[in-house]
């Protein structure tokens, strides 16, 4: 029994040793670093698969091969010196150095070597080498040196932003013009103008920049001391990946220089000028490396796409200088939420991207790590910002996605994060959402609808339907114009299915303008007919349309163009206009009221109505929403709400009209409560103009 136990223990021990040996072998063979053992005779004694791949030969052809065969000729002497030095040294400290090496196929690569001498016997030594390919690093360093050398060349150089303001000059520029960098940064290059060129000269220059992307020629400029001098000037436009102008680069000299110097300056354009963060180009470069690293080590990475909520409102109300301060502070706060090796980039506008590397190998754990960073950013950005004399609170919408190796393309990764960010905005903003394929299907459907909507605008696929509005005697007072989309495949599409998207994309503006023009044209026709000249026409107005700059002038121009009585046009904004800048809303309504336009507040009672709002708005009419009329006969709460709305309107001397009236019982209860104007299926459905006018003729 004891012998059997000893044999079993021996077997377990041997199995453990074999498992340990296998693990060691895997670590050795597939390490991301090449390992080479070199004998005292300078021959390769042992090599792992990574090193075989670097040198470009199978292991069987590398073992017992001289290592110096793979060292380039120019570095062979340095290698021999280092090799013999390592063998002779008495201490076993690491030695590191870089070599230019040659693969078996003749291609060149740069390697970083970490060498350690190992004693085997009193007379035998081995050299252990860790080998890392640093070719990309060497190339990047060389390019950076070239760019720096070019910018500080003997030619004067200046760089402006897209608005034409100087953001950088070199020493030669100061030597030529007499202006220091401090004196010109933030200024327009026109401060160098000599006054010798007319407007036509500069018009031709800008035309060339717009058409060709560059301009080259002789020009007279003026130094700081007032001296006018001739120079040869080359201006080059620098575009980002989307074709949008990012910078103008100018080289100035008394002699002609090659335009290649201006091209090299593009190498400097890897960082956002406002925040100092990496821009899209540098982010893409780093993401490619991150994907390659993920492929080697099997670890997940993450992308966070950030979009500041309501940033445009801040810019419009407090100015772009304050907006720029916010972007700079946002950049610093995001950086404080990530690790040193992660990347925070600004794509432009109020869009930021965070790239997280070396996360867990398990997708669920990696997602938790990404979510933790996202929540940290949300919390940090929710804290108050001090912008000059203003205290400002903001929120951000974040979309997230994971990546590993090259399974997903760069464009697809950004698209996934963007889709998830859009979902975060859709779900109330100030939140984080991960990408889900169902989101992509939803976004695709939305994009398809948007394209069809643009096509509908271009090809005139909209039509107005009209629903009659009557008084207590069933006499027609007018109508509400209701928009319909005559889709070539889906038939009639109601506004509820496309107006929200039109609002988001801004397409509601051309649609709303068409509705206004069509309504004014119809009022002119009615006005010229004795039987219809007193009818009013109600037109729905979206919040975005109502707050558009120039809306008052557009309404006035449409009425004057068609020569209509302003009192017959009734605009119906919804309660949502009360949510955005009440003072501006009141000012717009008062301006329209002055020229004779009347107002009905649509969907009253469903949103944020209060006497505080109503007493400020120059309204003519409140419109009781059909949701309160539908169950009026059976719902005590709806009855109480309707009575309250009518009493409120009477106290403010406003008319009341109820929509969605479908039964005589509903009409009777409304009339008993004091409502004398009605709209609904009881009196007529929304119909095209020909049917509507036919119904009017029948009485």
HELIX and SHEET records of a PDB file:
HELIX    1   1 UNK A    2  UNK A   29  1                                  28    
HELIX    2   2 UNK A   49  UNK A   55  1                                   7    
HELIX    3   3 UNK A   59  UNK A   62  1                                   4    
HELIX    4   4 UNK A   67  UNK A   70  5                                   4    
HELIX    5   5 UNK A   73  UNK A   88  1                                  16    
HELIX    6   6 UNK A  135  UNK A  151  1                                  17    
HELIX    7   7 UNK A  171  UNK A  177  1                                   7    
HELIX    8   8 UNK A  181  UNK A  184  1                                   4    
HELIX    9   9 UNK A  189  UNK A  192  5                                   4    
HELIX   10  10 UNK A  199  UNK A  212  1                                  14    
HELIX   11  11 UNK A  260  UNK A  264  1                                   5    
HELIX   12  12 UNK A  265  UNK A  268  5                                   4    
HELIX   13  13 UNK A  280  UNK A  297  1                                  18    
HELIX   14  14 UNK A  311  UNK A  318  1                                   8    
HELIX   15  15 UNK A  320  UNK A  335  1                                  16    
HELIX   16  16 UNK A  363  UNK A  381  1                                  19    
HELIX   17  17 UNK A  410  UNK A  426  1                                  17    
HELIX   18  18 UNK A  437  UNK A  459  1                                  23    
HELIX   19  19 UNK A  495  UNK A  497  5                                   3    
HELIX   20  20 UNK A  499  UNK A  505  1                                   7    
HELIX   21  21 UNK A  508  UNK A  527  1                                  20    
HELIX   22  22 UNK A  543  UNK A  546  1                                   4    
HELIX   23  23 UNK A  551  UNK A  562  1                                  12    
HELIX   24  24 UNK A  566  UNK A  568  5                                   3    
HELIX   25  25 UNK A  575  UNK A  579  5                                   5    
HELIX   26  26 UNK A  582  UNK A  594  1                                  13    
HELIX   27  27 UNK A  611  UNK A  614  1                                   4    
HELIX   28  28 UNK A  626  UNK A  629  1                                   4    
HELIX   29  29 UNK A  636  UNK A  651  1                                  16    
HELIX   30  30 UNK A  664  UNK A  672  1                                   9    
HELIX   31  31 UNK A  689  UNK A  698  1                                  10    
SHEET    1   A 5 UNK A  44  UNK A  47  0                                        
SHEET    2   A 5 UNK A  34  UNK A  39 -1                                        
SHEET    3   A 5 UNK A 125  UNK A 133 -1                                        
SHEET    4   A 5 UNK A 108  UNK A 119 -1                                        
SHEET    5   A 5 UNK A  95  UNK A 102 -1                                        
SHEET    1   B 5 UNK A 166  UNK A 169  0                                        
SHEET    2   B 5 UNK A 156  UNK A 161 -1                                        
SHEET    3   B 5 UNK A 245  UNK A 253 -1                                        
SHEET    4   B 5 UNK A 228  UNK A 239 -1                                        
SHEET    5   B 5 UNK A 214  UNK A 222 -1                                        
SHEET    1   C 5 UNK A 343  UNK A 348  0                                        
SHEET    2   C 5 UNK A 351  UNK A 356 -1                                        
SHEET    3   C 5 UNK A 301  UNK A 308 -1                                        
SHEET    4   C 5 UNK A 396  UNK A 403 -1                                        
SHEET    5   C 5 UNK A 432  UNK A 434  1                                        
SHEET    1   D 2 UNK A 385  UNK A 387  0                                        
SHEET    2   D 2 UNK A 390  UNK A 392 -1                                        
SHEET    1   E 9 UNK A 491  UNK A 494  0                                        
SHEET    2   E 9 UNK A 476  UNK A 487 -1                                        
SHEET    3   E 9 UNK A 462  UNK A 470 -1                                        
SHEET    4   E 9 UNK A 677  UNK A 679 -1                                        
SHEET    5   E 9 UNK A 655  UNK A 659  1                                        
SHEET    6   E 9 UNK A 621  UNK A 624  1                                        
SHEET    7   E 9 UNK A 598  UNK A 604  1                                        
SHEET    8   E 9 UNK A 569  UNK A 573  1                                        
SHEET    9   E 9 UNK A 536  UNK A 541  1                                        
END                                                                             
